[in-house]
Amino acid sequence: MRRRIPLVSLLLASLCSLAPSALASPLQSDAPDTAVTPELVAEVTPPIEADGGWWKSFNDGANSTFGTVNGFLAGYIFYDLFHTTDSAELQSRAVPPSEVMASLVDVLAANGKLDPLECNLTLKFPEGVLDEAGIEALNASLLATYGQGSRSFAVTVPEGADAVTTVTLDAYSPGVPFAVLWLVLGAIFFTLRMGFINVRGFKHAIGVTRGLYDNPDDEGEVSHFQALASALSATIGLGNIAGVAIAISIGGPGATFWMICAGFLGMTSKFVECSLAQMYRVKRPDGRMMGGPMVYLSEGLKDLSPSLATPGKILAYFFAFLCIGGSLAGGNAFQVNQSVKLMSSQFSWLQGNEWIYGLLMTVLVGVVIIGGIKRIAATAEKIVPLMCGVYVLACVFILLKMAGEIPAAFGTILSGAFTPAAGFGGLVGVLVQGFKRAAFSNEAGTGSAAIAHSAAKTDFPIREGTVAMLGPFIDTVVICTMTALVIVITGAYDAVGGTDAAMQGAIATKEGAVLTSLAMGGVISWFPKLLAVAVFFFAYSTIISWSYYGERCWVWMFGDSSSLAYKYLFLSFVFLGSIVSAVNVLEFGDLMILGMALPNILGVVFLTGKVRVKLDEYWEKYKVGEFKTYP
């Protein structure tokens, strides 16, 4: 008799495949190298002496080049649609240069939810307050704090200025990034087209994942649970921990409600893309499965109509290129870089010796990825439950300790979702923050998870699609809600009403991971150190999963014999991630990953008809009990 996976173990194990970027706190440093994603400020300390040399020149050159590329990509991927413009001119007393930045943070925090990362920011100081060197120093401070996320900023001492400091804000409040709108509209379309399979298929998905329908003779490489664990280990991360804190600090607690809604919609996106991955997967000459967007975009669109063969091939190659870039940077080097920073903040012997961490991670990753998806899935299956005791149990402990405040927290979330203090404009802002966070969190629609699920053992593509639905549910609906409740209950999101200067600083600089850590650290004093230890495992699980995504795309483009070359290239980026300080190179990967949604959703929209036919056939058989179970 085969033993099924207990439901509790399934939930706990799947909850905890947390990516390191979710927990890596951006650390302050003396180095000027900074970068800002649309959601998070990240400061990186150079591992080599900051006084110059070839390494600094290399980092600066790479940073500048990729900064230009990132700016071009972000101009399209994050182009704001349907935004309104709010302006505000704020005045404060003249302050000495040493207090300017602190005063600015206070002014911004005291004036609602204007996001300084999405503003045109101009400061004018009275004559005599700042000399030329002071202006240059303040500009550097603004760059270090707000970086490229600001539309623009300038510090001036105009002739005849009043004896007050004037801060002028022209804020896009709010804006809807094109990529987020693309993901959300796609999810809504898929949900309607599939007849709300995310609701009616939920119970069946749990049964399949527990092993009720696992036939050991089915074609494939890994079990349903292993495929889900592999996909989750790559998705649960920054959006769940750091991102939730940022969204709530900007949009208020109401953003949580819209995150949950987006998570439910994203379940159908995962269902459709992972069903297609199973429908069009092929067995390569080496015996391994090949599936994912690069396959169903090229083969599926050609199957739909011969006239779509060329466009399908173009979309497939575009996706594969983006996925390879994302796997090397966002799914690899960035994860190592962020995790080593958090580790070194708690273990001082690592400071200046980051290469040791990089070398250790390189060896451990290499041992696993050389073995392919079977070894990756087996490792993820073991690591995921191991990580369970870190974040989930910490959240549960805090929520139980403050159980009496949970109803009020839910009330705050619901009231903030529909009746924000800023009126209609605030309502739109809260909604945008919620959907934006969910989109960056669960990757539903990017097609990444479809590569992992294509290797699952099953003869029914729709069956694996239902398993994939659980990813966004666990990732966004469960984990994000737990994080949000902790943030709301502890009051960490309130920059004005809060009394903790560190929390206020984390909010001002968009350090979401720090904010979450501080919120939990206020209840569990030893949590930050425990979190730092766990980060190693978070980084490890994410990297090995993304290695598989990139390797499959690489092999699809260059052939089976090139697999080992990609793995060596991938391992070199693991080591580089521990020592590189060119943060624009690292953030290039994030843009590549989000960009994967552009070709993927476009192609999937055309193929939904084929999925719906398969779904109707499968569901009729399921309702009459035609499928054999394996208790």
Secondary structure, 3 states (H helix, E strand, C coil): CCCCCCHHHHHHHHHCCCCHHHCCCCCCCCCCCEEECCCCEEECCCCCCCCCCHHHHHHHHHHHHHHHHHHHHHHHHCCEECCCEEEEEEEEECCCHHHHHHHHHHHHHCCCCCCHHHEEEEEECCCCCCCHHHHHHHHHHHHHHHHHHCCEEEEECCCCCCCEEEEEEEEECCCEEHHHHHHHHHHHHHHHHCCCHHHHCHHHHHHHHCCCCCCCCCCCCECHHHHHHHHHHHHCCCCCCHHHHHHHHHHCCCHHHHHHHHHHHHHHHHHHHHHHHHHCCEECCCCCEECCHHHHHHHHHHHHCHHHHHHHHHHHHHHHHHHHHHHHHHHHHHHHHHHHHHHHHHCHHHCCCHHHHHHHHHHHHHHHHCCHHHHHHHHHHHHHHHHCCCHHHHHHHHHHHCHHHHHHHHHHHHHHHHCCCCHHHHHHHHHHHHHHHHHHHHCCCCCHHHHHHCCECCCCHHHHHHHHHHHHHHHHHHHHHHHHHHHHHHCCCCCCCCCCHHHHHHHHCCCHHHHHHHHHHCCCCCHHHHHHHHHHHHHHHHHHHHHHHHHHHHHHHHCHHHHHHHHHHHHHHHHHHHHCCCHHHHHHHHHHHHHCHHHHHHHHHHHHHHHHHHHHHHHHHHHCCCCCCCC
